């Protein structure tokens, strides 16, 4: 069931020609994050098994740990105690931080693109404001008797 879900998600994200690059990248990064969290949960349970003071001893606990690690919440309720467990944790952290950064950038790009498609109202207002400032400067110079070169 899970492989079919991933196959469908990949087809939806990458199969459409009309999707922009930033949305495809954010979608791809999200899929990579989900896979890293699922595999990282399994890996950390495998490397922590039998370790002294290990608290990541079941897959559900490890899955919760990988979610809080990827989102950088890190409650501290579960944590790896072995070197290899910490290596897995570092991978989950880096992929999580990277993914959330990409998703944030994709959303920002989407908002900016949407505003630009609406007609670039802000650009037009900036041009009008600059023209008004120039007019006011000329009027001020005329009123004070100064010339342009003064």
Long-range contacts (C-beta under 8 A, 24 or more apart in sequence): 6-31, 6-35, 20-109, 20-110, 20-113, 22-105, 22-106, 22-109, 22-110, 23-106, 23-110, 25-102, 25-106, 26-99, 26-102, 26-103, 26-105, 26-106, 26-107, 29-98, 29-99, 29-102, 29-103, 30-99, 30-103, 32-95, 32-99, 33-70, 33-95, 33-96, 33-99, 36-66, 36-70, 36-91, 36-92, 36-95, 36-96, 37-63, 37-66, 37-67, 37-70, 37-92, 37-96, 38-63, 38-66, 40-66, 40-88, 40-89, 40-91, 40-92, 41-65, 41-66, 43-88, 44-80, 44-85, 44-88, 44-89, 47-80, 47-82, 47-84, 47-85, 47-88, 48-80, 48-81, 48-82, 48-85, 51-81, 51-82, 51-85, 52-81, 53-81, 54-80, 54-81, 54-82, 55-79, 55-81, 56-80, 56-85, 66-92, 69-93, 69-96, 70-95, 70-96, 70-99, 71-96, 71-100, 72-96, 72-97
